[in-house]
């Protein structure tokens, strides 16, 4: 018999001094000296895995916004929500010091070729032994297009049509080999079995690829996809930036709020942005997670080794 329903927890991150609340870098407890140190991101990953989070994922953008009067002053001068580093350089560091935590990255389908996207995410999936997730977005601001050599954004419907094709092409590439196609037998000199190549080429209106990828599948088959929210015309990352409640109070009060929403069927879990780095996740893991576990609402151990297994079975 299936056990009681358990909630999911995912951490929302940015590779900069703040995430959802731009001014929080000014708080005395916020750390800034280690922004460019690998240990900052390794510590964060270990904290989240110790708290049994399903995953973390990095929101990202391709440049510095110039939305206020066409200038950078607001974001640069006031410490806006900036991605100071490419998350794809941080996630392998975080994978190295964990074994169960899912690792998500935001990558746009608008200006990066499908083959490169498929290769980036599948490489992370292999190195993490099946823990990669891709937050699929379309680029939504002109300054990002200009940083990719394009004067402006294509129309919205075209961007979403392109995204559909990119995902179809990536699926073809990820499925281009049977699971046991790469033999790597030094004694016989056999590297791969050409007979186990599947159809991996793709061609449509905007996207074409000629596969397969050189690497095998990961233990979870393919990366987990955080899909574009087409019905509302917004991305997953944009959705979690929308105004929402700021939880404050004792661990019991916060757990009460989460339990009410979860048991009422309003959600399957929560995406948690930090107010103060790294204290938000340290305190949540130390005080709120044990309260959720005491109530039987959250796992006390990971059920599987891959992200897909833990999403299917929250313990």
C-alpha positions, 0 to 999 in steps of 0.5 A: 500500500502507498504511504501518506502523501508527502510534499516536494521542496525545491530551492530557487536560486540565482548566481548572485548576491540575492534571489527574489528579494533584491535588497537582502544582500544588505542584511548583516547575516548575508554573505558576500565575500565568497560569491566567487568561491566554489565553497559557497555553492558546495556548502549550499548544496550540502545544506539542501541535501541534508534537508532532503530537498528534491532539487534546487534550480538556478534562474538566469538571464543573458545580460544586465537589465536596462529596463529603467530609462534604458540604463543599467544604474538601477540594477548595478547601483542597487544590487538587483537580481543579477546572475553574476556567474553562469549556473552551468559552471556551478552545478558540477561543483554542487554535484560533486559534493552531493549524491541525491539532490536534483540540480536544475539549470535555466537555459533558453531555447531562443538563441542556443542551438538544440544540439548544444542544449541537449549536450549541456544538460545530458553532460550534467545528467551523466556527471551527476548520475541522473540528477539534472533538470532543465528549466525550459524558457524562451528569452523574453527581453530585447537586451538578451536578444541583443547579447546574442547578436539579434536586434530584437526578439521574434514574436512570442508565438514564434518563440514558443514554436521554436521552443517546441521544436528545440525540445523535440530535437533534444528528445531525439538526441537523448534517445539516439542510443540504446542504454548499453550501446557504449561498450568501452571494451579495451580488450576487444577494441570495441568502443560502441555498437553502431547497430544500436544507434537510433534515429536522432536526426531532426528537421523542422521549420526553425530547428535541425540537428544531425545526431546522435550525441556522443555520450550514453544515456544517464541513469534516469534516461533523460534530464527532467524537464521544467516545462514552459508554461505556454497556457499563460504565456510565461516561463517557469522562472517567471511564474515563481517571480510573481508576487507571493506570500512571504512566510515569517514566524516560528517553525510551527507557524510556517509548517502550519501554513505549508500543511494547510496548502498541501492538505487542501490540494492547493499544491504538491510542494513548494519552491522556496526562494531565500531571503538571506543567503545562506541563512534561509536554507540553513534555518529552514533545514534545521527548524522547519524540515524537522517539524514537517517530518514530525507531522508526516508531511516530508521525507526522512530519507531519499527514496531513490538515487535519481531526481526522477525517482525522488520526484515519483516517490517523495518517500 
